[in-house]
Amino acid sequence: NDNENPGAITGMPLDIPVKNDAGSCDAVVTWTETPSAEDNCDGTIVATADMPSGSTFGLGDTIVT
């Protein structure tokens, strides 16, 4: 069993301020998905977000993890 967590995930964008789409209360937001991480064990690390690039976001702040 690998009981050591992988290193920090890097390569994700920070804050992306976006204005709402004209005539709408939301906006489609896109970003380049280039996450990477390191681990002490060989193998593939898959980093995923709870909302992918191209998702529609409502007004206000939304945190994507």
ABEGO torsion letter per residue (X at the ends): XBABBBBBBBGBBBBBBBBBBBGBABBBBBBBBABBBBBABBEBBBBBBABBBGBBBBBEBBBBX
